[in-house]
Amino acid sequence: SLSLEDAALIEPMACAIHTINRADIQFDDVVVIAGAGPLGLMMVQVARLKTPKKLVVIDLVPERLNAALQMGADMVINPSDDDAKVIIDSLTDSYGCDVYIETTGVPAGVTQGLELIRKLGRFVEFSVFGKETSADWSIIGDRKELDIRGAHLGPYCYPVAIDLFDRGLVTSEGIVTHTFSLDEWEKAFALANSLDSIKVLLKPTST
């Protein structure tokens, strides 16, 4: 019953669902998702279903921020243009966001989150890093008493992902931005490794 585009995203959507489950989002939460790549955009869709008070997405790529708005974000922040701390403080009476989900894969995404999150907030770490990340752990304990939660893959979430796709509550539209036939694989991989695409699908030729 699913399109090929939706079906191809079942695995990463399951990862997004597991991550959002780990965040334990409540109705009155201000939620920040850092990173609007394919996984981040899927997390936006799933987090929107939890109806938080405010859903904010942070990224450096304007096209991806626009996609996040289309998928349900209430507000987007480009840190190269705006001060994320000032904006989050303005939304929370300077208290900080309730939930911060890190899916950038860069060290700055971690330190940014420790700054933006409120005391007793929930910090969910999803991304994989290419190098060690340093942070002031006194923020986690002494200053804010944070809950640090990891999220890995999509355990028990495949049936949920399939059901959400089937009911039209999540979609690949806007995430699968380009489709190629198998014999165009070189062009497809080149595009996939650029910022000119979000997700590229190789589609077998029908017979």
N, C-alpha and C positions, 0 to 999 in steps of 0.2 A: 504493500500500500504506500510505501515511501518512494519519493523520487530518488534517483541515483545520487544527486547532490546531498540530500538529507541523509541517506543511508551511509554515505562516505564519512559523515561526521559523527556517527554514533559513538565511536570510541572517544574522541576528544570531548564530545558533549557529556559523556559519562564522567570524564575527569572534572569538567566544570561543575556538574551536579554534586559530585563528592566534595569539592572544594567549598561550594556554597553551603552544603550541609554542615561542614566543619565550622563554618562561620556562625551558625546558630542565630541567624538574623531575626530580629524582633521588629514589630510594627513601627516602633518609634525610633529606630536606629538610623543614624547617618552613616552610610556605608561608602567607603572609598575603594575603588578597584584601580590599582596602579598597573598600567599596561593594557593597551587595546589591540593586541595581536589577535589571532584566531581564538585562542583560549580565553583571553580577556573578554572578547566580544560575546563569546558563548556564556561566560559567567554573568555578563550584564543581563542577558536574556533570562537566565535562571534566577538571578537575584531580584529582578523586576517582579517575578512571580511571587516572591516573598513579601511584596509591598512594603519596603522600608519607607521611612519618612522622607529620606533623600538619598539618591543614588548618584554618586559622583565618580567620574572616570578621569584618570590622569594619563596623558601620553604626549609624545613630542611630535607626532605625525598628524597634521590637520585632517587628512582624509580618514584616518582611523578614528579620530575624535568625532567627526561627522557621522561615521557609521555607528559609533556608540550612542549618539543621540537618537538615531533612527531605531536602535534596538532597545531603547527604554531608559537611557541615562537622563537624569534630570538636569545635570550640569556637567560640563567637561572643562578641564584645566590643562593648558599647555605650559609647563614650567619654564619654557624658554621665553614666554611672554608675560606670564602672570605669577604672582607669589602664592603658591598653594596654601601656605600656612595662613596668610591673611584671609584668603577666601574661606577656608574651612573654619577658621575662628569666627568669621562673620556669620556662618551658618549655625554655629553651636554656642554662641555667647562666650567665645574664647575657651570652651571646655575641650574641644577636640572630637574627632569622629569616634563612633562606637566600635566600628569594625574597619579594619584595613586589610585588604587582600593584595598580596604582593605577587605579581605575575610578569614582572619586567625582565628578570634574570640579570639585572645589573645592581652593583652594590648600592648605588644612590637610591634605588627603590626601597631598600631596607632602612637606611638612615632617615629617609624622608618619612616613612611610615612611623618610625619611633617618635618623630617630631609631631606628626599630625594627630596621633591617636590619643584618646583621653585616658585618664587614670582608670584602671580596671577594664580597659578595652580588650578586644579580641583581635590579635594579629595572626593572620593565616598566611603561611609561607607555602606557595605552590611551585614557583619557578626553580629551574636548575641553573646553577652558576658555573661559569667557566673558570672562576678563580675564587680564592677565599675572600670572605666579606667580613670586615671589622665593624663592630658597633660598641657603644658604651653600654655595657650590660647593667650598669647601675640605674639606667632608665627603666629597664625591665623590672627590676626588683625594688630598689630603694625609692625611686621617684614615682613610678606609676603602677606597680603591681600588675603587670600585664599577663594575659593569657596568650602564650605563644603556641600556635597549633600548626602542625604540618599537614599537608595534603598530598597524597601520592596516588596517581592513576585513578580508576573509577570503580572500586570494589562494590559489587551488588547494584550498580547504577545503570547497567546496560538496559534492563527492562524499562526503567524509568525514562531513559533517554529515548528509547523507541516509542514509548507511549506519548511523551511530550511532542515528539515530531509528528506522530500520527494524529494527534488532536490539534495540531497547528499552533501550539503554545510556544514552540521554539522553531527556528528556521535556519537553513543554510543561506538563504537569500541575503546578499550583502557581505557574506563571509567567503563563499566560493565565488570569486570575482572573475575567474578565467577558466575556460575549458578547452582542452586540446585532445586530438586523437593520439593514439599510442605512437604512431610514426612521427609525431611532432614532439617527442619527449625531450629532445635537447633544448628546444625553444621553451618548453614548459618549465624545465628545471632552471634555466637561466632567469626566467621571469619570477619563479618562486623564490629565488635567492636575491631578489631586489625588493625595494619598498614600493614598487609599482603594482603590487598584488597583495592580497591578504591570504587567500587559499587558492591553489591551482589544482584543478581536477583533470586527471588523464582518463579519457572515456574510451572504452573499447568500441571499435566500429561494429555496428549492428550488421547481422547477416540475414 
